[in-house]
Amino acid sequence: MRVSFFTTCGDRLRHLKQTLPENIESNLDHNNVEHVVLDYGSTVGFTKYITSTFPEHLESGRLKCFTFPAKFFWHNHAKNMAAKLTDKKADVICSIDADNFTGESKDGECLASYISRVFGGYDNNNVKMFIRACGWDYVENNWDNKAFNVSKSKYASASGKIAFKRKDFFELRGFNEDLKGHYYDEEEIWRRAMMCWNWEKHDLPVEYSKFINHSNLLRLSNLDPNIVDLDSLMEDKALEFTVNDYMDDDMALPVYPQAAKNKKIFDKVLRNKVKVPNGKKWGAGTAKRIKL
């Protein structure tokens, strides 16, 4: 199967410099794969880093990079744009956050090979499914994340790693663009796929949940100032939430108003069984491809 990984970078070049080289190298054995990266917001130094570091992969088409001059980071719109930039002939597309590594199994199987094999096993039946990394909600099998530089026994930031058949993702019309800022932005799509479409969820083995840990302040620092007040997040009542590496209702709702708005939208979608919340113009915009 042809696999396309897509990644958005909203002022996260520091993370991309760690994850992208490893992710490309890790999946070289899978010949039918591409990595699509969208610089959403014209990150300083992005183009120079990409062209100087990966000329051979840009030339071969294994790596495709684009820029879009967004003023602020809008998670779900950015991801939908990146998904639309994937090869139309790709069988499977997989969202990989800039702070996530694709990872390998205990036997050294790369993620592209793994998800190709799993999706291939569903080709001969009518069951629709998706694959998701063990995320923040994966508590029944808590494990030691110290090797991944994570301070808590949670998968937290790995939850953004999710794969669909490309045609199925487009049937969903992607991530819900009614959600702004960070919170429920990733959870909505897979909950909707399960609860509104009755698609099967397949958990990735934990080895594929490697990620870079960071604070909530970094998650919220490049958002529209109309939805997040960074100064208020540095006050005493919000400080614990700001420096924490994990976002939950108890900490987010009292100090981050957009969290409550996103949660309300999320609850409404599931309650009303809304299969397609986005209109026909989802992931809209024109990104410029970076070439040598």
Phi, psi and chi 1 to 4 in degrees:
 res  aa     phi    psi   chi1   chi2   chi3   chi4
   1 MET       -  146.7  -76.8 -171.0  162.9      -
   2 ARG   -86.0  125.0  179.7  154.9  179.2   76.9
   3 VAL  -113.4  134.2  176.7      -      -      -
   4 SER  -123.9  115.7  179.7      -      -      -
   5 PHE   -87.2  134.9  -65.0  114.2      -      -
   6 PHE  -127.0  137.0   64.0   95.0      -      -
   7 THR  -133.8  138.7  -62.6      -      -      -
   8 THR  -108.7  145.2   60.8      -      -      -
   9 CYS  -127.7  105.4 -178.6      -      -      -
  10 GLY  -108.6   82.8      -      -      -      -
  11 ASP    62.0   37.1 -158.8   24.7      -      -
  12 ARG  -119.3   36.8  -67.5  -71.8 -170.1   88.9
  13 LEU   -60.1  -33.2 -173.1   56.5      -      -
  14 ARG   -59.3  -36.5   74.4 -171.3   83.7  171.8
  15 HIS   -78.9  -41.9  -70.5  159.9      -      -
  16 LEU   -61.3  -33.8 -161.4   70.0      -      -
  17 LYS   -63.9  -24.6  -74.4 -178.5  176.2 -179.5
  18 GLN   -88.4  -40.3  -61.1  177.6   62.7      -
  19 THR   -87.8  -42.9   58.9      -      -      -
  20 LEU   -62.4  -47.3 -174.3   57.5      -      -
  21 PRO   -58.3  -42.4  -23.0   34.4      -      -
  22 GLU   -67.4  -39.2 -178.8  172.4  -37.8      -
  23 ASN   -66.8  -39.0  -69.1  -13.9      -      -
  24 ILE   -66.1  -48.2  -67.5  175.1      -      -
  25 GLU   -61.5  -41.6 -179.0   69.1   25.5      -
  26 SER   -62.3  -31.7  174.4      -      -      -
  27 ASN  -105.3   15.9  -69.1  -81.8      -      -
  28 LEU   -64.2  -28.7  -75.8  177.1      -      -
  29 ASP   -69.9  -19.3  -72.3  -18.1      -      -
  30 HIS   -92.3  104.6 -168.0   87.1      -      -
  31 ASN   -68.2  -26.5  -66.2  -35.6      -      -
  32 ASN  -101.6   64.6 -153.4    9.6      -      -
  33 VAL  -142.1  150.5   65.6      -      -      -
  34 GLU  -136.9  155.4   68.6  170.1   -1.0      -
  35 HIS  -118.3  119.1  -61.5  -99.5      -      -
  36 VAL  -107.9  125.7  172.7      -      -      -
  37 VAL  -123.2  127.1 -178.8      -      -      -
  38 LEU  -111.2  116.1  172.9   62.6      -      -
  39 ASP   -81.7  102.5  171.7   26.0      -      -
  40 TYR  -100.0   88.3 -170.4   88.0      -      -
  41 GLY   127.7    9.9      -      -      -      -
  42 SER    54.7   62.1  -59.7      -      -      -
  43 THR   -60.7  130.6  -57.4      -      -      -
  44 VAL   -60.1  126.3  175.2      -      -      -
  45 GLY    87.9   -4.0      -      -      -      -
  46 PHE   -62.7  -54.6  179.2   87.4      -      -
  47 THR   -61.2  -43.5  -62.2      -      -      -
  48 LYS   -62.3  -42.0 -178.9  178.4 -179.8 -179.3
  49 TYR   -62.7  -46.3  168.2   70.8      -      -
  50 ILE   -64.0  -48.6  -68.5  -64.6      -      -
  51 THR   -70.4  -30.8   55.2      -      -      -
  52 SER   -84.0  -23.4   62.9      -      -      -
  53 THR   -96.8  -32.7  -51.8      -      -      -
  54 PHE  -126.5   42.2  -53.4  103.0      -      -
  55 PRO   -58.6  -39.7   22.3  -33.7      -      -
  56 GLU   -68.4  -35.2   70.1  -80.8   14.9      -
  57 HIS   -77.7  -30.7  -63.6  -49.5      -      -
  58 LEU   -67.3  -38.7  -70.5  171.3      -      -
  59 GLU   -67.5  -40.0 -173.3   69.9   29.2      -
  60 SER   -79.1  -19.6   69.5      -      -      -
  61 GLY    90.6   -0.9      -      -      -      -
  62 ARG   -64.4  -32.1  179.7  172.2  -78.7  -93.9
  63 LEU  -116.3  128.2  174.9   62.9      -      -
  64 LYS  -126.5  123.1  -62.2  175.5 -177.7  176.7
  65 CYS  -122.1  143.9  -66.5      -      -      -
  66 PHE  -136.8  159.1  -58.6   81.5      -      -
  67 THR  -127.3  146.4   61.5      -      -      -
  68 PHE  -139.6  125.8  179.8   72.9      -      -
  69 PRO   -80.8   61.1   31.6  -36.6      -      -
  70 ALA   -74.6  144.6      -      -      -      -
  71 LYS   -77.7  -34.1  -67.5 -177.5  178.7  179.4
  72 PHE  -138.7  162.1  -48.9  106.6      -      -
  73 PHE   -86.3  125.2 -166.4   67.1      -      -
  74 TRP  -122.0   98.6  178.3    6.3      -      -
  75 HIS   -46.9  -58.6  -61.8   69.3      -      -
  76 ASN   -73.2  -33.0  -74.3   -2.2      -      -
  77 HIS   -67.1  -42.4  178.5 -103.9      -      -
  78 ALA   -60.5  -44.9      -      -      -      -
  79 LYS   -66.7  -37.7  -71.0 -175.8  178.5 -176.9
  80 ASN   -66.7  -39.2  -75.1  -19.2      -      -
  81 MET   -60.6  -46.8  -77.1 -166.5   72.5      -
  82 ALA   -63.0  -40.5      -      -      -      -
  83 ALA   -61.6  -38.1      -      -      -      -
  84 LYS   -71.1  -17.4  -74.8 -170.9  167.7 -173.8
  85 LEU   -86.0   -7.0  -66.3  169.5      -      -
  86 THR   -69.4  158.1   59.5      -      -      -
  87 ASP   -56.6  127.7 -173.2  -10.7      -      -
  88 LYS   -63.6  -18.7  -66.8 -179.6  179.6  179.1
  89 LYS   -91.2    0.3  -64.9 -178.3  179.3  179.8
  90 ALA   -66.3  136.9      -      -      -      -
  91 ASP   -79.3  -43.4  -60.2  -69.3      -      -
  92 VAL  -126.9  136.4  178.9      -      -      -
  93 ILE  -119.5  143.2   60.8  174.9      -      -
  94 CYS  -136.5  120.4 -179.2      -      -      -
  95 SER   -75.4  127.7  175.6      -      -      -
  96 ILE  -127.3  110.6  -56.1  -72.6      -      -
  97 ASP   -63.2  155.1  -74.1   -5.4      -      -
  98 ALA   -61.7  -22.9      -      -      -      -
  99 ASP   -97.1   15.5   58.2    6.7      -      -
 100 ASN  -114.2  141.5  -88.8 -129.1      -      -
 101 PHE   -96.2  147.0  -61.6   90.8      -      -
 102 THR   -68.2  -35.3   53.7      -      -      -
 103 GLY    79.6  173.3      -      -      -      -
 104 GLU  -141.4  154.9  -64.2  179.9   -3.6      -
 105 SER   -72.3  173.7   72.6      -      -      -
 106 LYS   -62.5  -24.9  -65.9  178.4  179.9  177.8
 107 ASP   -95.4    5.5  -62.5  -36.6      -      -
 108 GLY    86.6   14.6      -      -      -      -
 109 GLU   -77.7  129.0 -176.7  177.0   19.6      -
 110 CYS   -73.9  162.6   69.2      -      -      -
 111 LEU   -65.4  -39.6 -179.0   58.7      -      -
 112 ALA   -59.2  -43.7      -      -      -      -
 113 SER   -65.6  -41.7  175.2      -      -      -
 114 TYR   -63.6  -51.0  178.7   85.7      -      -
 115 ILE   -71.1  -29.4   60.6  179.2      -      -
 116 SER   -64.1  -42.5  175.9      -      -      -
 117 ARG   -66.6  -42.6  176.7  165.9   55.5   82.4
 118 VAL   -68.6  -47.7  172.2      -      -      -
 119 PHE   -63.1  -35.8  -85.3  105.4      -      -
 120 GLY   -61.4  -31.1      -      -      -      -
 121 GLY   -71.0  -15.0      -      -      -      -
 122 TYR   -99.4    0.4  -80.7   74.1      -      -
 123 ASP   -68.3  -24.9  -96.0    1.7      -      -
 124 ASN   -96.8   14.1  -63.5  -37.0      -      -
 125 ASN  -137.6  177.1   58.5   43.8      -      -
 126 ASN   -96.3    9.3  -65.5  -39.4      -      -
 127 VAL   -80.4  129.1  176.4      -      -      -
 128 LYS   -98.7  143.1  -70.7 -164.8  174.9 -176.1
 129 MET  -149.8  171.2   53.4   84.9   70.8      -
 130 PHE  -145.2  162.9   61.5   94.2      -      -
 131 ILE  -118.8  132.0  -59.6  176.1      -      -
 132 ARG  -132.4  141.3  177.4  175.5  176.5  -98.3
 133 ALA   -68.2  156.1      -      -      -      -
 134 CYS   -64.0  113.9  -59.7      -      -      -
 135 GLY  -105.3 -158.2      -      -      -      -
 136 TRP   -60.8  -27.9   63.3  -93.3      -      -
 137 ASP   -85.2   -2.8   56.3  -43.6      -      -
 138 TYR   -84.2   78.8 -166.0   74.1      -      -
 139 VAL  -103.4  -14.5  -65.3      -      -      -
 140 GLU   -71.2  -17.6   61.2  -90.2   26.4      -
 141 ASN  -130.4   53.6  -70.4  -56.4      -      -
 142 ASN   -54.6  146.0  -87.5  -12.6      -      -
 143 TRP  -144.8  174.9   60.4  -57.8      -      -
 144 ASP   -86.8  113.9 -174.1   -3.7      -      -
 145 ASN   -94.0    9.9  -91.4  -29.3      -      -
 146 LYS   -57.5  -34.2  -69.3 -179.4 -179.5  178.2
 147 ALA   -64.5  -21.8      -      -      -      -
 148 PHE  -103.1   15.6  -66.2  163.9      -      -
 149 ASN    61.5   43.3 -169.1   30.3      -      -
 150 VAL  -118.2  133.2  177.8      -      -      -
 151 SER   -85.8  -13.7   61.4      -      -      -
 152 LYS  -122.7  157.0  -64.9 -172.7  176.5 -176.1
 153 SER   -83.2   60.2  -66.6      -      -      -
 154 LYS  -139.1  158.4  -62.2 -178.9 -175.7  -66.7
 155 TYR   -88.5  -21.4  -63.3   91.4      -      -
 156 ALA    39.8 -103.8      -      -      -      -
 157 SER   -67.5   -9.6  -69.2      -      -      -
 158 ALA   -73.9  -11.2      -      -      -      -
 159 SER   -67.9  -12.7   59.2      -      -      -
 160 GLY   -79.1   -2.4      -      -      -      -
 161 LYS   -91.2  106.3 -170.1  178.7  -59.8  176.7
 162 ILE  -145.7  138.2 -175.8  167.7      -      -
 163 ALA  -125.5  138.4      -      -      -      -
 164 PHE  -131.8  156.6  -71.5   92.5      -      -
 165 LYS   -58.9  138.2  -76.5  -75.0 -168.4   71.4
 166 ARG   -58.0  -42.7 -167.4  177.9 -168.4  -86.8
 167 LYS   -66.3  -31.5   61.1 -178.2  179.4   61.5
 168 ASP   -71.2  -39.7  -67.8  -15.7      -      -
 169 PHE   -60.2  -41.1 -177.9   87.8      -      -
 170 PHE   -71.7  -28.7  -82.9   72.0      -      -
 171 GLU   -66.2  -36.2 -173.9  175.0    2.0      -
 172 LEU   -72.4  -17.3  -72.5  168.7      -      -
 173 ARG    58.3   36.4  -71.9 -170.6 -166.1  160.7
 174 GLY    69.4 -158.5      -      -      -      -
 175 PHE   -71.5  146.2  -67.7   86.6      -      -
 176 ASN   -71.4  113.1 -172.8  -17.0      -      -
 177 GLU   -83.4    0.3  -66.5 -177.3   10.0      -
 178 ASP   -71.7  -20.8  -71.7  -25.0      -      -
 179 LEU   -85.2  128.4  -60.0  169.6      -      -
 180 LYS  -116.6  158.3  -55.8  -67.1 -165.8  -60.4
 181 GLY    66.7 -166.6      -      -      -      -
 182 HIS  -103.1  128.0 -178.1   84.3      -      -
 183 TYR   139.6  122.8 -148.7   45.1      -      -
 184 TYR    63.2    2.0  -73.1   95.1      -      -
 185 ASP   -65.6  -38.1   47.9  -59.5      -      -
 186 GLU   -87.1  -37.7  -64.2  159.8  -11.4      -
 187 GLU   -65.3  -32.9  173.3  143.3  -10.1      -
 188 GLU   -58.5  -43.2 -169.0  -85.7  -10.3      -
 189 ILE   -68.1  -40.6 -169.3  170.6      -      -
 190 TRP   -80.1  -30.4   66.8  -93.8      -      -
 191 ARG   -65.9  -40.4  -65.3  -74.9 -168.8 -172.5
 192 ARG   -64.5  -42.3  173.4  160.6   46.3   98.0
 193 ALA   -60.6  -38.0      -      -      -      -
 194 MET   -76.8  -50.0  -72.7  179.7   64.2      -
 195 MET   -90.1  -24.5  -60.4  176.1   67.6      -
 196 CYS  -103.7  -25.7  -57.4      -      -      -
 197 TRP  -112.1  -13.6  -68.8   81.8      -      -
 198 ASN    63.8   35.4  -64.2  -44.0      -      -
 199 TRP   -85.3  151.4  -66.3   -2.9      -      -
 200 GLU   -80.0  143.2  -70.8 -171.9    8.1      -
 201 LYS  -106.0  130.3  172.8  173.2  170.0  -77.4
 202 HIS  -116.7  121.8 -177.4  101.4      -      -
 203 ASP   -82.8  130.7  -74.0  -33.9      -      -
 204 LEU   -65.9  146.5  -84.2  173.1      -      -
 205 PRO   -57.3  150.4  -25.0   34.6      -      -
 206 VAL   -61.6  -23.1  -65.0      -      -      -
 207 GLU   -62.1  -22.9  -51.8   95.5   88.4      -
 208 TYR   -88.5    8.4  -65.1  102.8      -      -
 209 SER  -102.8   28.2  -68.6      -      -      -
 210 LYS   -74.9  133.6 -178.5  180.0  177.7 -178.3
 211 PHE  -152.7  170.0   61.8   91.7      -      -
 212 ILE   -96.3  126.1  -60.5  169.8      -      -
 213 ASN   -81.3  145.8 -165.9   38.0      -      -
 214 HIS  -160.9  171.6   58.2   80.4      -      -
 215 SER   -80.9  164.0   68.9      -      -      -
 216 ASN   -66.4  -30.5  -76.3  -32.1      -      -
 217 LEU   -58.2  -41.0 -179.3   61.5      -      -
 218 LEU   -67.5  -35.0 -173.8   56.4      -      -
 219 ARG   -62.1  -33.3  -70.1 -173.1  175.6   93.0
 220 LEU  -104.6   -2.9  -54.3  176.9      -      -
 221 SER   -72.9  -19.8   61.2      -      -      -
 222 ASN  -115.4   25.4   59.0  -10.6      -      -
 223 LEU   -90.2  167.5  -55.9 -175.8      -      -
 224 ASP   -57.6  124.8 -173.4  -21.5      -      -
 225 PRO   -62.0  -13.7   19.5  -31.3      -      -
 226 ASN   -74.0  -15.9  -70.3  -42.8      -      -
 227 ILE  -115.6   -6.2   65.4  173.6      -      -
 228 VAL  -149.1  131.0   58.9      -      -      -
 229 ASP  -104.2  100.2 -176.8  -11.6      -      -
 230 LEU   -65.3  -32.8  -66.2  179.9      -      -
 231 ASP   -63.0  -42.1  -71.3  -22.6      -      -
 232 SER   -67.6  -28.0   68.2      -      -      -
 233 LEU   -72.8  -12.9  -68.9  179.3      -      -
 234 MET   -95.0    1.6  -61.9  -52.2  -65.7      -
 235 GLU   -78.3  163.5  -63.0  174.5   -3.6      -
 236 ASP   -55.8  -40.5  -70.0  -16.9      -      -
 237 LYS   -68.8  -22.3   66.0  176.3 -177.3  178.9
 238 ALA  -109.7   -5.1      -      -      -      -
 239 LEU   -61.4  -40.7 -166.2   55.8      -      -
 240 GLU   -62.2  -42.0 -177.4 -179.5   -0.4      -
 241 PHE   -63.6  -41.8  161.7   74.3      -      -
 242 THR   -63.5  -44.5  -57.9      -      -      -
 243 VAL   -86.7  -12.2  -59.3      -      -      -
 244 ASN   -66.8  154.4 -168.0   41.4      -      -
 245 ASP  -101.4   14.7   56.5    7.0      -      -
 246 TYR  -147.4  136.9  175.0   60.5      -      -
 247 MET  -114.0  121.3 -171.4 -179.6  -69.2      -
 248 ASP  -135.2  172.6   59.9   16.3      -      -
 249 ASP   -57.4  -45.0  -76.5   -3.3      -      -
 250 ASP   -58.6  -36.4  -70.0  -18.0      -      -
 251 MET   -92.8  -37.0  -61.3 -172.4   72.9      -
 252 ALA   -80.1  -45.6      -      -      -      -
 253 LEU   -58.8  -39.1  -64.5 -178.8      -      -
 254 PRO   -71.2  -22.7  -18.8   33.5      -      -
 255 VAL  -123.9   -9.9  -63.5      -      -      -
 256 TYR  -126.8   90.6  173.3   40.2      -      -
 257 PRO   -56.2  -33.5  -25.6   34.9      -      -
 258 GLN   -65.5  -25.6 -170.9   62.2   36.5      -
 259 ALA   -60.6  -43.5      -      -      -      -
 260 ALA   -66.1  -38.3      -      -      -      -
 261 LYS   -65.3  -43.4  -65.8  178.6 -179.1  178.9
 262 ASN   -65.4  -39.3  -77.1   -1.4      -      -
 263 LYS   -63.3  -38.8 -173.9  176.4 -172.1  -60.8
 264 LYS   -64.2  -43.2 -175.9  176.9  179.8 -179.9
 265 ILE   -63.8  -45.2  -65.6  169.6      -      -
 266 PHE   -58.7  -48.0  167.5   80.2      -      -
 267 ASP   -62.2  -38.9  -70.0  -20.7      -      -
 268 LYS   -66.7  -40.9 -175.3  176.9  179.9  179.6
 269 VAL   -59.5  -47.1  166.1      -      -      -
 270 LEU   -72.0  -38.9  -60.4 -171.9      -      -
 271 ARG   -63.8  -40.6 -177.4  174.2   62.6 -107.8
 272 ASN   -94.6    4.4  -65.0  -26.5      -      -
 273 LYS    54.9   48.6  -58.3  -67.4 -176.4 -178.5
 274 VAL   -78.8  110.5  178.8      -      -      -
 275 LYS   -75.8  -39.4  -72.3 -172.9  172.5 -177.1
 276 VAL  -132.1   91.5 -178.1      -      -      -
 277 PRO   -75.1  -26.1   26.0  -33.6      -      -
 278 ASN   -81.5  148.4  -70.9  -31.4      -      -
 279 GLY   -76.2 -172.5      -      -      -      -
 280 LYS   -70.5  -22.7  -67.7 -177.1  178.8  179.8
 281 LYS   -98.0   62.5  -67.3 -175.7  178.6  179.6
 282 TRP   -97.6  149.0   58.8  -78.0      -      -
 283 GLY    62.4   31.7      -      -      -      -
 284 ALA   -74.7  151.2      -      -      -      -
 285 GLY   131.4  160.4      -      -      -      -
 286 THR  -116.8  117.7  -58.0      -      -      -
 287 ALA   -98.4  147.7      -      -      -      -
 288 LYS   -98.1  129.0 -178.7 -179.9  178.9 -179.5
 289 ARG   -79.0  139.6 -173.6  167.8  177.9 -179.8
 290 ILE   -89.5  125.6  -64.4  173.6      -      -
 291 LYS  -127.6  159.8  -63.7 -177.4  178.9 -179.9
 292 LEU   -70.8      -  -66.2  173.6      -      -
